[in-house]
Amino acid sequence: MTSSFTEAYHTAAFILSEANGHRSRESGTVASGQTLAAGEVVQLSAGKLIAADGALNTAGDVVTAVEGIVLAAVDASGGDVENVAYIARDAEVNDNLITYPTESTAGGEKAATVESLAAIGIIAR
């Protein structure tokens, strides 16, 4: 009998390059109720990290700028999780390994999120 397994992305697998030392990284608190995948784009809400929602304004820009990309999977379903590392600036990332906000039927959420990442120096390749 053959078994099949699906493996989640590993911690920081999405990073192609980053600034020397840990200049590209920050740590923050993931808000209670969030379950984030390694490589998920996040934004701030009340000072805590949440999954980026990709909400767009009439100009097609994200309403809430992204804060970065979490390095590892985080399960905050039982309460806030502190000291979560994320890429906040000056990095190149593998576009295929990033979890972006869900596209609406109108579309444009991923493109706007990529632009928001670029604005903080994170380039998706």
C-alpha positions as CSV (number, residue, x, y, z in Angstrom):
1,M,0.0,0.0,0.0
2,T,1.3,3.4,-1.0
3,S,0.9,6.4,1.4
4,S,0.8,10.0,0.3
5,F,1.8,12.9,2.5
6,T,1.5,16.7,2.1
7,E,4.2,18.7,3.7
8,A,3.7,22.3,4.7
9,Y,6.3,24.9,3.9
10,H,9.3,24.9,6.2
11,T,10.3,27.8,8.4
12,A,11.8,30.6,6.2
13,A,11.8,28.4,3.0
14,F,10.5,31.4,1.1
15,I,13.6,33.6,1.7
16,L,15.9,33.9,-1.4
17,S,18.1,36.6,0.3
18,E,17.9,39.1,3.1
19,A,20.1,41.8,4.7
20,N,23.2,40.8,6.7
21,G,22.6,39.8,10.3
22,H,19.0,39.9,11.1
23,R,18.3,43.5,9.8
24,S,15.5,42.2,7.7
25,R,13.7,40.6,10.7
26,E,11.4,41.9,13.5
27,S,9.4,40.1,16.1
28,G,5.8,40.8,17.0
29,T,2.7,39.4,18.6
30,V,0.2,37.4,16.5
31,A,-3.4,38.2,17.5
32,S,-5.6,35.6,19.2
33,G,-7.7,33.6,16.7
34,Q,-5.1,33.7,13.9
35,T,-3.6,30.6,12.3
36,L,-0.8,31.6,10.0
37,A,1.3,29.5,7.6
38,A,5.0,29.9,7.1
39,G,5.4,32.5,4.4
40,E,2.0,34.2,5.0
41,V,1.8,38.0,4.4
42,V,0.7,39.9,7.6
43,Q,-0.6,43.3,8.5
44,L,-1.1,45.0,11.9
45,S,-4.4,45.3,13.6
46,A,-4.4,47.0,17.0
47,G,-0.6,46.5,17.2
48,K,-0.8,42.8,16.6
49,L,0.0,40.7,13.5
50,I,-2.9,39.2,11.5
51,A,-3.2,37.6,8.1
52,A,-3.3,40.4,5.4
53,D,-6.8,40.8,4.2
54,G,-5.9,42.4,0.8
55,A,-8.8,44.9,1.1
56,L,-8.4,47.5,-1.7
57,N,-9.5,51.1,-2.0
58,T,-11.0,52.6,-5.1
59,A,-7.5,53.3,-6.6
60,G,-6.7,49.6,-6.3
61,D,-4.2,50.0,-3.4
62,V,-4.3,48.0,-0.2
63,V,-6.2,49.8,2.5
64,T,-3.9,48.5,5.3
65,A,-0.3,48.3,4.3
66,V,1.4,45.0,4.9
67,E,3.8,44.6,7.8
68,G,5.8,41.6,6.4
69,I,5.9,37.9,6.1
70,V,6.0,35.4,9.0
71,L,8.9,33.0,9.0
72,A,7.2,30.0,10.6
73,A,3.7,28.7,11.0
74,V,1.8,30.1,14.0
75,D,-1.3,28.8,15.8
76,A,-2.7,31.6,17.9
77,S,-6.2,29.9,18.1
78,G,-5.8,29.7,21.9
79,G,-4.5,33.2,22.5
80,D,-2.0,35.8,21.5
81,V,1.5,34.4,20.5
82,E,4.4,36.7,21.3
83,N,7.9,36.9,19.9
84,V,6.9,35.7,16.4
85,A,9.7,36.4,13.8
86,Y,8.8,37.9,10.5
87,I,10.6,39.5,7.5
88,A,9.9,43.2,7.7
89,R,12.3,44.8,5.2
90,D,15.2,44.3,2.7
91,A,14.6,40.8,1.4
92,E,13.9,38.8,-1.8
93,V,11.3,36.1,-1.5
94,N,10.1,33.2,-3.6
95,D,6.7,34.3,-4.9
96,N,5.6,30.7,-5.2
97,L,6.0,30.1,-1.5
98,I,4.1,33.1,-0.2
99,T,0.6,32.9,1.1
100,Y,-1.2,36.0,-0.2
101,P,-4.8,37.3,0.6
102,T,-7.5,35.5,-1.3
103,E,-8.4,37.1,-4.6
104,S,-11.9,38.4,-4.9
105,T,-13.9,38.0,-8.1
106,A,-12.8,41.6,-9.1
107,G,-9.1,40.5,-8.5
108,G,-6.1,42.7,-7.9
109,E,-5.4,41.7,-4.3
110,K,-2.2,39.8,-5.0
111,A,-0.8,42.5,-7.2
112,A,-1.6,45.2,-4.7
113,T,-0.1,43.1,-1.9
114,V,3.1,42.6,-3.9
115,E,3.3,46.4,-4.4
116,S,2.8,46.9,-0.6
117,L,5.6,44.5,0.1
118,A,7.9,46.3,-2.4
119,A,7.2,49.5,-0.6
120,I,8.9,48.1,2.5
121,G,11.8,46.6,0.5
122,I,10.5,43.0,0.2
123,I,10.7,41.9,-3.4
124,A,8.7,38.9,-4.6
125,R,10.5,37.0,-7.4
